[in-house]
């Protein structure tokens, strides 16, 4: 549950200082893990979108 909350906060661009205040016991290192996970998901989404766009060009 805590990890889901931290991930949602990171996805919504909540400042790190606010996230640390809200999460209380979380260290900056742990916060970085969630930020990195969100960035990885964003990159994966971009790649998926680009792949779909390439497939659409091939079909046309």
C-alpha positions as CSV (number, residue, x, y, z in Angstrom):
1,X,0.0,0.0,0.0
2,X,2.8,2.4,0.9
3,X,4.6,1.6,-2.4
4,X,1.4,2.3,-4.4
5,X,0.9,5.6,-2.7
6,X,4.5,6.6,-3.3
7,X,4.2,5.6,-7.0
8,X,1.0,7.6,-7.5
9,X,2.6,10.6,-5.9
10,X,5.6,10.3,-8.2
11,X,3.4,9.8,-11.2
12,X,1.6,13.1,-10.4
13,X,4.8,15.1,-10.1
14,X,4.5,15.7,-6.4
15,X,7.7,17.4,-5.2
16,X,10.1,15.1,-3.4
17,X,10.0,17.2,-0.3
18,X,6.2,16.8,-0.1
19,X,6.5,13.1,-0.7
20,X,9.0,12.7,2.1
21,X,6.8,14.7,4.4
22,X,3.7,12.7,3.6
23,X,5.4,9.3,3.7
24,X,7.2,10.0,7.0
25,X,9.7,7.2,7.4
26,X,10.7,7.0,3.8
27,X,14.4,7.7,3.0
28,X,15.5,9.7,0.0
29,X,17.0,6.5,-1.4
30,X,13.7,4.7,-1.3
31,X,12.0,7.8,-2.9
32,X,14.5,7.5,-5.7
33,X,13.4,3.9,-6.4
34,X,9.8,5.0,-6.9
35,X,10.9,7.9,-9.1
36,X,13.0,5.6,-11.2
37,X,10.2,3.1,-11.5
38,X,7.8,5.8,-12.8
39,X,10.4,7.0,-15.3
40,X,10.8,3.4,-16.6
41,X,7.1,3.0,-17.0
42,X,6.9,6.3,-18.9
43,X,9.7,5.2,-21.3
44,X,8.0,1.8,-21.8
45,X,4.8,3.7,-22.7
46,X,6.6,5.9,-25.2
47,X,8.2,2.8,-26.8
48,X,4.8,1.1,-27.0
49,X,3.3,4.2,-28.7
50,X,6.2,4.4,-31.1
51,X,5.9,0.8,-32.0
52,X,2.1,1.2,-32.7
53,X,2.8,4.2,-34.8
54,X,5.3,2.2,-36.9
55,X,2.8,-0.6,-37.3
56,X,0.2,1.9,-38.6
57,X,2.7,3.3,-41.2
58,X,3.4,-0.3,-42.4
59,X,-0.3,-1.0,-42.8
60,X,-0.9,2.1,-44.9
